[in-house]
Amino acid sequence: MPLYTYTCPECEIEVEELRPSWRADEPVECPVCHGLCARGLSAFSIRSRSAPAPVYASPQQVARALHGPGCPCCIPRRRS
């Protein structure tokens, strides 16, 4: 069931409501003033099942990317 956002013109608050799409345009009662909230625009996210796995960098790769080549703290230390 989609999540819709409704805005109360009196209180200026946003109310989120899970509703079937066929009831999306019906107004919602404001929990504060009990007026009618009109449906507004809401952002959504799409997640694909075939999305690639995230790639994580090692701490050494992050340090090299942040500090750049020749940084004294990023130079590999020699074993004595």
C-alpha positions, -999 to +999 in steps of 0.1 A: +000+000+000+014+034-009+023+061+016+007+095+008+014+129+023-015+153+032-011+189+043-035+207+067-042+243+055-051+255+090-023+239+111+003+237+082+013+202+094+020+172+072+002+139+078+014+106+062-012+079+056-010+044+041-040+041+017-049+021-013-044+041-045-081+044-053-085+064-020-055+086-025-074+117-034-099+115-005-091+141+022-077+130+056-089+144+089-062+165+107-053+151+141-049+186+155-078+208+144-099+180+128-101+199+095-095+183+062-060+178+049-054+179+011-031+155-006+003+169-014+033+157-034+055+131-017+089+117-026+094+081-031+122+056-036+125+027-060+147-002-051+157-028-078+162-064-069+190-066-094+209-036-080+246-042-076+261-049-042+276-018-026+314-015-029+333-005+003+367+010+004+394+000+028+407+026+053+439+028+033+420+036+001+400+063+018+432+079+033+449+079-001+419+095-017+416+122+009+453+130+014+466+125-021+500+111-033+531+119-012+512+126+020+536+117+049+510+099+069+500+077+039+535+066+029+539+029+036+562+023+065+594+003+061+600-026+083+633-024+101 
